[in-house]
Amino acid sequence: MAEPTSKPNLPKLIVTTGNEVQGHEIHEYLGIVRGIVVRAASISQGIRGAFKSILGGNVEAYAEVCEAARQDAFKRMAKQAREIGADAIIGMRYDATEFMQGATEVLAYGTAVTLTPHA
């Protein structure tokens, strides 16, 4: 599918946790968009994480896995919004669930909308 053309005076895609976009009116609600990723730690991350958990403190190896999953879920959500012609995603949220031992599902979701700049 071809990339939608940008409207004048609007960035390619605005993403906010709020329910409005300053300086713009919501023209149309396009629906919920989401990106889902299921991630598990690699063997080396698992070993580093297990060792660090014995010592205590921040488990950076696991934080790396979580951050990568959030980024991928966000990109998938944004891609879906662009494909349906959205200017913005409002009410954006993350959710995470342990899918099985050692694997976590990360969901990024929000409402895709089109915008009209205030006159």
N, C-alpha and C positions, 0 to 999 in steps of 0.2 A: 504494500500500500504506500502511496506517495506521502511524503511529509506535508502536512497542511501548511499553507502559507500563513505567515504571521500577520496580524492586523496592525495597522499603523499605531504608533505610540504605545504598544504593549510588548513586554518582554515575551520570550518564547513560551515560558510556562511559569506561572507563579504558584508556589505551594505555601500554604499557611495553616496553622492549627486553629486560626480564628474562623469566624463564619462570614467574614466580609473582607474585601480588599480595598484599602484606603484609596480614594480617588476614582473608584470605579463602582458601577452598579452591576449587579448580577443580571445578565440578559436572559440566560437560559440554564436550567439545571439539566445536565446530561446523564446523571446517574452516578452510582458508586463505582469507583475504580479501585483496583487492588493489585498488589504484588505479593506473591507467596514464595518463600524459600525455605527449604528444609536443609539444615546444616549439621554436620557432625565434625568434631575435632579430628585433625589428622593424627597419625600415630605419634609424631614428635610433639605436637601440641598437647596431646593427652598425657604423654610422659612428663613434659614440663609442667603441665597443670597439676597432675597428681603430686609431683614433688613439691611444688609451691604450696599446695593445699595442706601438706603436712607441716610446713614451716609457718603458714599463716600469711595474711596480707592479701593484696590484690593479685589475682591469678591472671596475669597479662596474657598468657596463651589462650585462655578461654575468652577474654575480652576481645582479642583479635578475631576469633571466630564469630562472636556476637556482632561486632562492628561490620565485618564483611557481609554477614547475613542481612543486617539492616540496610546497608548500602545497595545490595542486590535487590532486595524487596522494594526499596524506594525507586530504583531505576525501572523495575518492571511496572510499578504503578504509574510512574510518569510516562512510560512508553504507551501504556494502555490509554491514558488521558489524551496524549497527542494524537493517537490513532483515531479517536472519536471527535477530534477538533476542539478540545478544551483549551481555554486560555489560562485556566487556573484550577487548582485543587484546593478546596476549603475543608476545614474540619479534619485535617490530616492527623492520623494516629498510627501508632505501632502497637502490635500485640504479639506476644510470644508464648508458646506452649511447648512443653517438653513432649515431643512426638513419641519417642521411645528412649530407653536408656542411652544417653550420649548423643541424641539427635534432637534438635530444637527447630520448631517451625516458627518463622518470623513472618508476620503479616503487616504490610503497610497499606493503609486504606484511607479514602477520603471521598468527597463529592466533587466530581468534575463539573465545571461551569464555564460558560462563555461570559465575557465581560464587555461592558460599554463604558468608556471613560466619562466622568462627570463633565457636563458642558461648562 
